[in-house]
Amino acid sequence: MFARVTTYQGRPGQAEQPVQRFEEARDRLDELGGFEGAYFLFDQKTGKAMTITFWESEEAMRASAAAIAPLRDTIVQALGTTQSPVIETYEVTSRF
């Protein structure tokens, strides 16, 4: 399994709209091959947010990149920031 972690810097206390955008994107994510699940994390005090998406293979994760980009843009807009998110990828080596 592989994971894509995207970190955003938004405004403190502005979680409602980004959460809605993430939930709206969930249906589109479910349509992508190899999608295994996702989480949205938000720190109300700092405005920092993260999305973590899980993929059955590295190939599936890479193949989803073009489809994910517009979804990421909607989260950036909802957070009210112009900063580009930081995107990192990982192999999931252990699961509990």
N, CA, C and O of each residue as an XYZ file, in Angstrom:
384
protein
N       0.853     -1.177      0.000
C       0.000      0.000      0.000
C       0.893      1.231      0.000
O       1.992      1.228      0.554
N       0.391      2.283     -0.636
C       1.117      3.551     -0.711
C       0.213      4.688     -0.253
O      -1.012      4.581     -0.303
N       0.834      5.782      0.195
C       0.074      6.932      0.698
C       0.634      8.213      0.095
O       1.842      8.374     -0.079
N      -0.296      9.123     -0.219
C       0.072     10.473     -0.641
C      -0.375     11.399      0.485
O      -1.547     11.413      0.860
N       0.567     12.170      1.017
C       0.280     13.108      2.102
C       0.451     14.517      1.545
O       1.518     14.880      1.050
N      -0.616     15.301      1.635
C      -0.579     16.679      1.141
C      -0.821     17.605      2.319
O      -1.813     17.468      3.034
N       0.096     18.555      2.517
C       0.018     19.492      3.636
C      -0.308     20.885      3.105
O       0.312     21.371      2.160
N      -1.292     21.508      3.736
C      -1.774     22.837      3.350
C      -1.615     23.785      4.529
O      -1.641     23.353      5.681
N      -1.451     25.077      4.248
C      -1.480     26.074      5.303
C      -2.640     27.019      5.035
O      -2.604     27.812      4.094
N      -3.659     26.930      5.861
C      -4.831     27.776      5.724
C      -4.928     28.756      6.880
O      -3.934     29.082      7.529
N      -6.154     29.219      7.122
C      -6.391     30.157      8.216
C      -6.957     29.396      9.412
O      -7.745     28.467      9.237
N      -6.562     29.780     10.622
C      -7.108     29.130     11.817
C      -8.630     29.222     11.862
O      -9.224     30.230     11.478
N      -9.245     28.136     12.343
C     -10.684     28.125     12.555
C     -11.529     28.061     11.303
O     -12.737     28.290     11.373
N     -10.945     27.762     10.171
C     -11.677     27.755      8.901
C     -11.828     26.342      8.341
O     -11.579     26.129      7.154
N     -12.226     25.380      9.156
C     -12.262     23.979      8.726
C     -13.529     23.601      7.980
O     -13.495     22.681      7.163
N     -14.639     24.272      8.227
C     -15.924     23.809      7.696
C     -15.927     23.665      6.173
O     -16.273     22.601      5.658
N     -15.557     24.690      5.464
C     -15.598     24.632      4.002
C     -14.589     23.623      3.432
O     -14.954     22.861      2.536
N     -13.328     23.584      3.915
C     -12.416     22.558      3.396
C     -12.909     21.138      3.662
O     -12.733     20.260      2.817
N     -13.516     20.900      4.811
C     -14.051     19.573      5.114
C     -15.158     19.226      4.126
O     -15.223     18.094      3.646
N     -16.026     20.177      3.816
C     -17.085     19.941      2.838
C     -16.498     19.592      1.468
O     -16.978     18.676      0.800
N     -15.464     20.321      1.052
C     -14.829     20.061     -0.248
C     -14.214     18.660     -0.263
O     -14.323     17.936     -1.254
N     -13.573     18.288      0.836
C     -12.966     16.961      0.922
C     -14.038     15.875      0.842
O     -13.860     14.874      0.148
N     -15.144     16.072      1.549
C     -16.228     15.083      1.527
C     -16.862     14.984      0.140
O     -17.246     13.897     -0.291
N     -16.974     16.113     -0.558
C     -17.500     16.103     -1.925
C     -16.554     15.349     -2.863
O     -17.003     14.689     -3.800
N     -15.260     15.447     -2.611
C     -14.260     14.788     -3.452
C     -14.221     13.278     -3.208
O     -13.756     12.522     -4.061
N     -14.705     12.847     -2.057
C     -14.629     11.427     -1.699
C     -15.280     10.536     -2.758
O     -14.738      9.481     -3.088
N     -16.421     10.941     -3.290
C     -17.089     10.142     -4.321
C     -16.224     10.015     -5.572
O     -16.166      8.952     -6.191
N     -15.558     11.102     -5.935
C     -14.691     11.052     -7.112
C     -13.472     10.170     -6.855
O     -13.002      9.470     -7.752
N     -12.965     10.209     -5.622
C     -11.835      9.354     -5.278
C     -12.220      7.880     -5.366
O     -11.434      7.052     -5.826
N     -13.438      7.560     -4.922
C     -13.904      6.174     -4.964
C     -13.931      5.618     -6.383
O     -13.853      4.404     -6.572
N     -14.039      6.481     -7.365
C     -14.086      6.051     -8.761
C     -12.707      5.740     -9.338
O     -12.601      5.138    -10.406
N     -11.657      6.145     -8.635
C     -10.298      5.939     -9.145
C      -9.816      4.530     -8.824
O     -10.006      4.043     -7.709
N      -9.208      3.894     -9.777
C      -8.688      2.547     -9.576
C      -7.609      2.509     -8.510
O      -6.703      3.342     -8.498
N      -7.713      1.550     -7.629
C      -6.693      1.356     -6.606
C      -6.843      2.214     -5.375
O      -6.018      2.125     -4.466
N      -7.877      3.051     -5.310
C      -8.089      3.914     -4.139
C      -8.519      3.056     -2.955
O      -9.420      2.226     -3.074
N      -7.862      3.264     -1.801
C      -8.118      2.459     -0.606
C      -8.745      3.246      0.547
O      -9.263      2.636      1.482
N      -8.715      4.575      0.510
C      -9.287      5.366      1.595
C      -8.547      6.679      1.759
O      -7.505      6.901      1.142
N      -9.107      7.560      2.611
C      -8.505      8.884      2.795
C      -8.902      9.479      4.135
O      -9.911      9.104      4.733
N      -8.088     10.408      4.585
C      -8.357     11.168      5.809
C      -8.096     12.648      5.543
O      -7.260     13.003      4.712
N      -8.823     13.508      6.261
C      -8.583     14.941      6.250
C      -8.318     15.358      7.687
O      -9.123     15.071      8.573
N      -7.208     16.027      7.927
C      -6.842     16.476      9.264
C      -6.743     17.994      9.255
O      -6.261     18.582      8.286
N      -7.196     18.630     10.328
C      -7.159     20.095     10.391
C      -6.862     20.537     11.816
O      -7.489     20.064     12.764
N      -5.909     21.442     11.963
C      -5.572     22.028     13.258
C      -6.266     23.386     13.343
O      -5.863     24.333     12.667
N      -7.303     23.485     14.166
C      -8.092     24.722     14.287
C      -7.245     25.913     14.748
O      -7.522     27.052     14.371
N      -6.226     25.657     15.552
C      -5.411     26.751     16.092
C      -4.453     27.351     15.077
O      -4.241     28.563     15.057
N      -3.869     26.499     14.229
C      -2.850     26.994     13.297
C      -3.337     27.132     11.851
O      -2.727     27.848     11.057
N      -4.425     26.452     11.510
C      -4.913     26.462     10.141
C      -4.215     25.457      9.245
O      -4.494     25.392      8.047
N      -3.312     24.676      9.811
C      -2.623     23.657      9.024
C      -3.567     22.488      8.778
O      -4.277     22.048      9.682
N      -3.566     21.989      7.539
C      -4.426     20.873      7.166
C      -3.612     19.843      6.398
O      -2.595     20.163      5.783
N      -4.079     18.601      6.448
C      -3.430     17.525      5.715
C      -4.490     16.599      5.138
O      -5.517     16.337      5.763
N      -4.221     16.115      3.943
C      -5.004     15.010      3.414
C      -4.051     13.835      3.259
O      -2.894     13.996      2.869
N      -4.557     12.666      3.569
C      -3.792     11.437      3.382
C      -4.671     10.506      2.568
O      -5.765     10.140      2.996
N      -4.189     10.124      1.391
C      -4.922      9.176      0.568
C      -4.102      7.896      0.472
O      -2.873      7.929      0.409
N      -4.808      6.768      0.463
C      -4.152      5.465      0.425
C      -4.474      4.760     -0.883
O      -5.598      4.827     -1.380
N      -3.478      4.089     -1.427
C      -3.573      3.444     -2.742
C      -3.029      2.031     -2.650
O      -2.073      1.767     -1.921
N      -3.650      1.119     -3.398
C      -3.248     -0.289     -3.318
C      -1.849     -0.533     -3.880
O      -1.199     -1.512     -3.515
N      -1.378      0.355     -4.770
C      -0.042      0.191     -5.351
C       0.539      1.563     -5.696
O      -0.173      2.564     -5.780
N       1.839      1.570     -5.888
C       2.498      2.811     -6.302
C       1.993      3.236     -7.674
O       1.823      4.425     -7.945
N       1.758      2.269     -8.520
C       1.243      2.546     -9.867
C      -0.125      3.236     -9.808
O      -0.364      4.201    -10.533
N      -1.014      2.744     -8.952
C      -2.345      3.349     -8.802
C      -2.232      4.775     -8.262
O      -2.956      5.671     -8.696
N      -1.318      4.977     -7.313
C      -1.129      6.306     -6.743
C      -0.645      7.279     -7.820
O      -1.163      8.390     -7.935
N       0.334      6.866     -8.595
C       0.860      7.741     -9.654
C      -0.191      8.005    -10.731
O      -0.294      9.120    -11.242
N      -0.963      6.986    -11.072
C      -1.998      7.139    -12.097
C      -3.096      8.108    -11.671
O      -3.764      8.700    -12.519
N      -3.285      8.275    -10.362
C      -4.336      9.162     -9.852
C      -3.913     10.628     -9.810
O      -4.754     11.498     -9.587
N      -2.647     10.917    -10.017
C      -2.115     12.271     -9.813
C      -2.871     13.337    -10.604
O      -3.195     14.390    -10.054
N      -3.154     13.091    -11.861
C      -3.844     14.095    -12.682
C      -5.273     14.320    -12.207
O      -5.763     15.449    -12.228
N      -5.944     13.257    -11.779
C      -7.325     13.382    -11.300
C      -7.392     14.072     -9.942
O      -8.388     14.725     -9.629
N      -6.356     13.937     -9.145
C      -6.328     14.511     -7.798
C      -6.060     16.016     -7.823
O      -6.542     16.740     -6.952
N      -5.309     16.487     -8.793
C      -4.899     17.899     -8.835
C      -6.068     18.881     -8.716
O      -5.974     19.804     -7.907
N      -7.165     18.740     -9.474
C      -8.283     19.689     -9.324
C      -8.952     19.604     -7.946
O      -9.425     20.609     -7.416
N      -8.986     18.412     -7.382
C      -9.566     18.257     -6.039
C      -8.712     18.991     -5.010
O      -9.229     19.631     -4.094
N      -7.419     18.888     -5.177
C      -6.491     19.590     -4.278
C      -6.679     21.100     -4.394
O      -6.639     21.816     -3.394
N      -6.884     21.577     -5.618
C      -7.091     23.016     -5.843
C      -8.337     23.524     -5.118
O      -8.333     24.639     -4.595
N      -9.404     22.720     -5.083
C     -10.620     23.156     -4.387
C     -10.383     23.259     -2.884
O     -10.965     24.119     -2.223
N      -9.543     22.401     -2.345
C      -9.223     22.480     -0.915
C      -8.388     23.723     -0.641
O      -8.614     24.416      0.351
N      -7.422     24.011     -1.516
C      -6.606     25.231     -1.371
C      -7.506     26.461     -1.355
O      -7.344     27.336     -0.504
N      -8.448     26.533     -2.281
C      -9.371     27.676     -2.336
C     -10.228     27.758     -1.082
O     -10.441     28.842     -0.539
N     -10.720     26.613     -0.625
C     -11.580     26.592      0.562
C     -10.818     27.013      1.813
O     -11.406     27.574      2.739
N      -9.524     26.749      1.845
C      -8.704     27.166      2.986
C      -8.356     28.648      2.925
O      -7.836     29.202      3.894
N      -8.635     29.291      1.804
C      -8.369     30.716      1.669
C      -6.890     31.047      1.617
O      -6.456     32.062      2.162
N      -6.120     30.197      0.968
C      -4.686     30.420      0.894
C      -4.235     30.453     -0.557
O      -4.922     29.939     -1.440
N      -3.098     31.048     -0.795
C      -2.501     31.020     -2.124
C      -1.228     30.181     -2.106
O      -0.585     30.003     -3.141
N      -0.866     29.668     -0.942
C       0.331     28.839     -0.825
C       0.105     27.486     -1.484
O      -0.948     26.868     -1.329
N       1.099     27.047     -2.211
C       1.022     25.721     -2.813
C       1.179     24.669     -1.728
O       2.000     24.829     -0.824
N       0.408     23.601     -1.805
C       0.547     22.538     -0.811
C       1.841     21.752     -1.032
O       2.402     21.738     -2.128
N       2.290     21.110      0.020
C       3.457     20.238     -0.051
C       2.944     18.811     -0.227
O       2.115     18.348      0.556
N       3.430     18.118     -1.244
C       2.963     16.775     -1.556
C       4.113     15.794     -1.367
O       5.200     15.964     -1.919
N       3.844     14.763     -0.571
C       4.837     13.724     -0.317
C       4.187     12.359     -0.528
O       2.983     12.201     -0.330
N       4.987     11.378     -0.931
C       4.467     10.032     -1.098
C       5.288      9.063     -0.255
O       6.487      9.249     -0.048
N       4.610      8.027      0.224
C       5.232      7.050      1.112
C       4.753      5.645      0.779
O       3.647      5.457      0.273
N       5.586      4.677      1.065
C       5.135      3.296      1.085
C       4.685      2.998      2.507
O       5.403      3.295      3.462
N       3.518      2.420      2.651
C       3.018      2.034      3.977
C       3.676      0.697      4.310
O       3.413     -0.316      3.663
N       4.524      0.712      5.315
C       5.297     -0.483      5.626
C       4.760     -1.259      6.811
O       5.171     -2.395      7.050
N       3.845     -0.658      7.555
C       3.273     -1.341      8.707
C       1.871     -0.824      8.939
O       1.580      0.349      8.703
N       1.002     -1.710      9.405
C      -0.390     -1.335      9.628
C      -0.880     -1.994     10.912
O      -0.597     -3.167     11.153
N      -1.609     -1.252     11.734
C      -2.093     -1.786     13.007
C      -3.603     -1.882     13.007
O      -4.195     -2.311     13.997
